[in-house]
């Protein structure tokens, strides 16, 4: 099965033998990663609490 690469729009295989799926190549995969790291993409929602305190909401799962 193939789809358009989200980066360059060329055909990209979605088969498990494509190590870069859903991208067509390592180059496109790294370009996308760089965009995330540069802050070009964001996920909408409430801002995360950044006071440095650990998140205790799921503490009972860890015990």
ChimeraX attribute file (.defattr): number of C-alpha atoms within 10 A of each C-alpha:
attribute: neighborCount
match mode: 1-to-1
recipient: residues
	/A:1	7
	/A:2	13
	/A:3	15
	/A:4	15
	/A:5	20
	/A:6	16
	/A:7	16
	/A:8	14
	/A:9	12
	/A:10	14
	/A:11	15
	/A:12	20
	/A:13	20
	/A:14	18
	/A:15	12
	/A:16	8
	/A:17	8
	/A:18	14
	/A:19	14
	/A:20	19
	/A:21	20
	/A:22	20
	/A:23	25
	/A:24	24
	/A:25	18
	/A:26	13
	/A:27	13
	/A:28	19
	/A:29	18
	/A:30	14
	/A:31	13
	/A:32	17
	/A:33	12
	/A:34	12
	/A:35	11
	/A:36	12
	/A:37	10
	/A:38	9
	/A:39	8
	/A:40	9
	/A:41	11
	/A:42	7
	/A:43	6
	/A:44	6
	/A:45	6
	/A:46	6
	/A:47	7
	/A:48	6
	/A:49	9
	/A:50	7
	/A:51	6
	/A:52	6
	/A:53	7
	/A:54	9
	/A:55	8
	/A:56	9
	/A:57	7
	/A:58	8
	/A:59	9
	/A:60	7
	/A:61	7
	/A:62	6
	/A:63	5
